Amino acid sequence: MAQSSSSVAPEVEAKLIIPRASDLRAIARLRRLGEHPLRPRGVAHLHSLYLDTPELNLARHGVALRVRQDGERWEATAKWAGRSDGAVHERPEL
């Protein structure tokens, strides 16, 4: 049975431009972002591959299909159109 976008948890991300290294270091020192606790995660080396048909059918319909490798772990995700408010983007992700 197909899931509707209302039953899929959204991905929320902020896309930031950090002009100075000192700004990035200040962000790295944060321990809370509003009500959300933050913790250091270390460095991750990811390899991502985006897939589509030769005719780009997925992209034309606003769908991104990604396979990502993080060490020995593999993850496949599908994302489609959502909404943006400035630098904050929210969209369904399976």
Buried (B, 14 or more C-beta within 10 A) or exposed (E): EEEEEEEBEBBEEEEEEEEEEEEEEEEEEEEEEEEEEEEEEEEEEEEEEEEEEEEEEBEEEEEBBBEBEEEEEEEEEBBBEBEEEEEEBEBBBE
